Amino acid sequence: MAVVKSVKIDGENIHIFNSAIYIFESNSGYTLELDLIVSEVTERKYKKEQNLIIEIELENGRLIDSIMHLKTLSGGLPQLNLFCDLETIDEYGDLDRVNESSSWFPNVEEGVSLEEIRKVEMPNENISLKLNLPINQVEWLKKQKKASLNELMQDFISEYWKKQE
């Protein structure tokens, strides 16, 4: 079984939490498949792309460069599922082969948790709050910069969270 050492997408290294690379055989032909568990930030960055330039380095030193298509799967851990059609599989003898009736199919989510992923890269999200505050507090809030309000809220929530545990 080939093991992925590193992956670059459009020339940029990405952090991989788990991966599987294999050949999928079907009646219509062969595809090279690359399943990656990545951070939520990485998944969001690429999930709307259709074609990506992928550079794969395997642990045995082999390099595979290809333009791959992205298919998105919902649910579970953040993933990028990439594939490209192959004319011939002669040069891919070191990769596992899978078909629809195979008893083995790679499970890249096994052994990885969302908590582990977020320790490496925590995504930020925008949130809007509707509050009913005294006018003097509203005026003070309006004078603050967004960055300082973000920091204030993060500190407040962290302290409040610690007290709840």
Secondary structure as GFF3:
##gff-version 3
##sequence-region A 1 165
A	DSSP	beta_strand	4	9	.	.	.	ID=ss1
A	DSSP	beta_strand	12	14	.	.	.	ID=ss2
A	DSSP	beta_strand	18	26	.	.	.	ID=ss3
A	DSSP	beta_strand	29	37	.	.	.	ID=ss4
A	DSSP	alpha_helix	40	46	.	.	.	ID=ss5
A	DSSP	beta_strand	51	58	.	.	.	ID=ss6
A	DSSP	beta_strand	63	71	.	.	.	ID=ss7
A	DSSP	beta_strand	79	86	.	.	.	ID=ss8
A	DSSP	three_ten_helix	90	92	.	.	.	ID=ss9
A	DSSP	beta_strand	96	99	.	.	.	ID=ss10
A	DSSP	alpha_helix	114	120	.	.	.	ID=ss11
A	DSSP	alpha_helix	135	143	.	.	.	ID=ss12
A	DSSP	alpha_helix	146	164	.	.	.	ID=ss13
###
